[in-house]
Amino acid sequence: MIKTEIKQWVNDRYYKEITIDNSTFKTMSFKKKENAESYGEYLINKLSERVDKDEEMKEVIKKLNEGLKDPEYRRAWTANIAMAQIDCGRWYREKNNKVGKYLNKKDRYAIANKGAEYFLELLSK
């Protein structure tokens, strides 16, 4: 539930207080009461859009998790994630002249991050 209220601050400035469940947010202050009101409504609309997107994403993840219960489907995902890491590890070693050499913590993190990004790029094509 969303509750809103315009409040007056110091120096005749106004802000909108927005309460969602048990969390309260305050907009920046404005000289005109109408500006605080319209900016508050803008923020509420943006928050509502985000909530809608979050709900859609929860549904997508729920469906993915259901699909991952199938062993063959899960194996395909696992293989794609693993190959993204392996490919990025090889590319990193070649690019940084580390083929056959020790990889330090910084190297491993760089490979892991690039591998994760590469997997997401492949997934979103």
Buried (B, 14 or more C-beta within 10 A) or exposed (E): EEEBEBBEEEEEBBBBBBEBEEEEBEBEBBEEBEBBBBBBBEBBEEBEEEEEEEEEEEEEEEEEEEEEEEEEEEEEBEEEBEBBBEBBBEBBBEEEEBEEEEBEEEBEEBBEEBBBEBBEEEEEE
